[in-house]
Amino acid sequence: MDNNTVYYFVGIKGSGMSSLAMVLHDEGYQVEGSDITQYTFTQRDLEKADIKIYPFDAKNIHAGLTIVAGNAFEDTHPEIQAAKKLGLPIIHYPELLGRIIQGHTSIGVAGAHGKTSTTGLLAHVLSGIAPTSYLIGDGSGKGIKNSQFFAFEADEYRRHFLAQAPDYMIMTNIDFDHPDYYTGIDDVFNAFQTEANQVKKGIFAWGDDPKLRELKTKVPIYYYGTSERDDFQAKNILRTVKGSEFDVLHAGQNLGHYKISLFGEHNILNSLAVIAVAYMEKISGDEVARELLSFKGVKRRFSERKMADMTIIDDYAHHPSEIKATLDAARQKYPDKEIIAVFQPHTFSRTIAYLDDFAKSLNLADVVYLTDIFGSAREKAGKISSADLGAKISKGGTVLKQDNMSPLLDYHDAVVVFMGAGDVQKYEKVYEELLSNSSLKNN
C-alpha cells in the first residue's frame, strides 16, 4: 500500500467498494472515486467522510492515481481505458481486499445469502471487545491500523472471494445463485471448496446445509445449528415479539444463555456462528452476550419505520431463501398483523431460474404485489416478466407501477415488506408519499 498515491475507486458507490473506500480512508490513505449521479444509500458515509465523488468521466483520470476497479466494470470502461493509456496501476476490488486483511486475525463471511447480516453482527460484536476493522456489504467500512481483527464480507460472485485467504471463514450456506455466471450447484460448490482450501485456521459452517457437509479441508470445520450432530448447538430456543433467546452447547458444555433483539430463525443461526468464532478466539462469553444484545441490524436488512397506522419494512432480499427468512422475521415480530409483500425481482436470469421457488416463498405473505423486473448492467432484458411470476402466486401477484401504488392504501394497521436488490426503494418512496397525503386528508 502506498501512502503517496490517491486511490481512485471506479464505481465507488458499490456496496463493497464504498466499504473498502471507507477502510482505506480511515487508515490514512487518500481516497476519491466516481460513479453514477443517481443517489444511492451507500454514498452517505462517503459524504460524511468528505470523500470526493465525481460523475464518471475519463477526464477524471490523471497521473498520481492508483485505480481501484469495481467488480461491475470491465476494461472497456472509459476511466479504466484512460488509466491504461497513462500507465497507471490498476487493482481490482477483490485483490485489494485480499491485501488489506493481511496482518490481522481475519474472518471472512461467505454464502449465497446471509453474508451481510452475519458480517455486520460479527463486526459489531468484535468491535465492542477489541480493535476491529471491518467491511460490510451494506456500504459500511471501518479501518483501524494494526487492529486485532478484520471482519469482512467475502463475495462468491464470479469467484471473487478466491482473492482472499482469511484465518477463519463463516460459511452460511452453499446455494445456487448468480445463474448468469454459475452453471449449477456443483459449480458453486467447486468455488466454495477452492476457497475453503485457502482458509488458514478454521471454518464455521451451517450444519443443515448438505453441500457444506461435503467440504473436505485441512483445517477444522466447526458446524453450527440446532442438531445433535452440530459442534455448536442452539438449544431451548424462545422466539417472541421482542427477539429471540437460546442456550449454546459445545462439546457437551453449556457456553451460556444468549439474547438477541433480532427476528427470524436465520438471525439465531448467524448469532451462533459469531459465538463460535469468539469461543475459538477465547473471547469471554459474557462480553459476547452483551454485544449481541445491543446489535440492531445492518442497512437494508429488515429496516423498519412507522407511518400512519402502517409498519414499513425495507429489505435487500432477492433470493427465495432470503424472502422466506424475511417473511419469517416479520411473522415473529408481528404475529397478529397482515403481512403484505412487495417484491422487485432482480435480474431476468434469476427470475427464470427460480420462478417456482419465488412463488413458494412469496406465498408465505398474506398478500403479494410485484414490480417490474430490475435488470443489471450485463442483463438489460429477458424472456420473462413479473406478470409471469405473478401468475404462479396464489396470494395475489398484481404488478404495481411506480405511477400507481394506490392499491397499497387499501390496507390498514398492517405490515408492508418491500424486498429487492435493485431500486425497489423508489416504489417505497411513492407509497410513503401517498400514505402521508392520505393521512393528512383524514386528519
Number of C-alpha atoms within 10 A of each C-alpha: 10 9 10 11 15 17 25 24 27 28 24 30 26 22 20 28 29 27 28 29 29 25 24 20 22 18 15 13 18 18 24 21 26 19 18 13 11 6 10 13 14 21 20 15 16 23 11 8 11 12 18 13 22 16 14 18 13 14 9 14 22 13 11 14 21 21 25 25 25 20 17 12 16 11 12 9 16 16 22 21 15 19 22 15 9 14 10 17 13 16 15 17 20 22 15 16 21 16 13 18 23 14 13 18 17 25 28 28 28 26 21 20 20 23 24 26 25 31 28 26 26 32 24 22 25 25 19 15 14 12 15 25 27 30 31 30 25 23 26 25 28 21 23 18 15 13 16 16 21 29 31 31 27 32 21 19 17 14 18 17 24 20 19 23 21 28 19 24 29 30 27 26 21 24 20 19 22 19 18 15 13 17 12 13 15 14 13 23 19 13 20 24 17 16 23 24 15 20 22 16 16 21 24 24 27 26 25 17 16 12 18 22 14 10 16 13 16 12 15 14 21 19 25 30 23 22 14 13 12 19 20 29 27 23 17 12 17 11 19 16 15 14 19 21 21 19 17 24 20 15 10 10 9 13 18 12 17 23 22 22 17 27 24 21 16 20 22 23 21 22 23 25 30 22 25 24 21 18 15 10 10 9 16 12 17 13 14 22 18 16 20 24 17 16 16 15 18 20 20 20 18 25 16 14 10 10 13 13 13 18 18 20 21 22 22 24 26 21 26 20 16 20 25 22 20 26 25 19 21 23 20 20 18 17 13 9 16 18 22 24 26 27 29 27 27 22 24 22 20 19 25 17 15 17 20 15 16 25 20 17 19 27 20 19 23 14 19 24 22 23 22 17 23 19 17 13 8 10 12 11 14 13 9 14 17 23 16 14 21 21 12 17 22 15 18 19 25 19 19 20 12 15 9 12 17 14 11 16 13 6 14 13 12 16 22 24 26 24 31 25 18 17 14 24 19 11 19 21 12 16 21 18 12 17 20 14 12 13 13 10 8 7 6
